[in-house]
Amino acid sequence: MKNQFLKSFLFILALSFLFSACMEDSEKDDSTDSNLDRQVLLTNWADSFIIPGYERFDQKFQQLKIETGDFQQDPTAQNLQDLRDALKASYTSWQEIEMFEVGPAEQVTLRNFFNIYPADIEGISANISEESPILNLPSSYSRQGFPALDYLVNGVGAEDEDILGFYQDDLKGEQRLDYLMTLVGRMNELLSQVISTWKSGYREEFISKTGLDIGSSMGGMVNAFTLYYERHVRTGKIGIPSGATIATGGNVNPEKLESFYYPSISRELAITANQASMDFFLGKSSTGTGASFKSYLDGIGAKDPSSGTLLSSDIQSQFELVQSKLKSLDPNLLDQINSDNSSMIDVHTEMQKLVRLLKVDMSSAMSITITYTDNDGD
């Protein structure tokens, strides 16, 4: 009887040790992820990238608003050049924040009102004739924002003299100038709304959603970041104009180039967008390097399954390769398409490799669900 009791006691004791060991192993398995403070990451995104990024863009945009007002009052050659310079600076700065289509920007679909191209020329002409053009509907996206300003500042005439004549016209000049100011005013209203929302409570909401589910800030940012790079950098800036995407059927579409009416800055826009995306991935801001996609991937030990290299290193290398190839293109991508389109297609190929790393490998390593679909067939 005593031997049977002793055997039972020893069996229970052994089970206890085994259960304890399993619990310790489980805690060890979860420790890497639980020790990564996602709130620190979200805070760095909000305070080092998103809010200051919008503020820097707003400074450039306010100058654009001033120059538009000056041109409206006095459409001279000098004021046209000042307006063009301000538009270039603002459009370039936009490339650094367009990826942040989360929270307030997502709610107002800021990108749709700021940068859907090509511009709808017939629609813009129709809106100019309207006393109160409707600009809040999806059908109006390509009648406003930077593409519409690009057309109105650079594309309504072959030479500056012709552009000035467009606005100095006795019959329609005033309406055209008013529409310019209407577009800038609407953009300013939407931008102010987004910045105000971030600063009046959304920042705290953003950094409090520390999960990895679909409604989390991390999940939202991964989706926004990958969608932006896939659809608006790879496809929009390079794939569609060059005809590299399956959806284009190999047909070149130079008229769908970003900043089509001022193509001398088209490469600069693409380079700025790629650099901003890379810096955000690495956590490199104007204040230094902080928590980022890279540090998070390194923290969970994410590696390429075939090579064993750190996934973050593969992604950084691919960003750098894309940047190098972009810099080798003609500053005027319209000229590049017409002279050597194969180099554009080559850039698209490398961007596609980067998209796979971000959309498949990075999101899987982070246990993030990609909730959007891309329709270009790539």
Secondary structure, DSSP 4 states (H G I P E B T S, - for coil): -HHHHHHHHHHHHHHHHHHHHHHHHHHHHHHHHHTS-HHHHHHHIIIIIIHHHHHHHHHHHHHHHHHHHHHHH---HHHHHHHHHHHHHHHHHHTTTTT--STHHHHTTHHHHH--SS--HHHHHHHHHSSS---SSGGGGGGSHHHHHHIIIIISSSSHHHHHHHHH-TTTHHHHHHHHHHHHHHHHHHHHHHHHHIIIIIHHHHHH--S-STTSHHHHHHHHHHHIIIIIIIIIIIIHHHT-SGGGTT---GGGSTTTTSGGGHHHHHHHHHHHHHHHHHTEETTEE-S-HHHHHHHTT-B-TTT--BHHHHHHHHHHHHHHHHHTS-SSHHHHHHHHHHHHHHHHHHHHHHHHIIIIIIHHHTTPPP-----S--
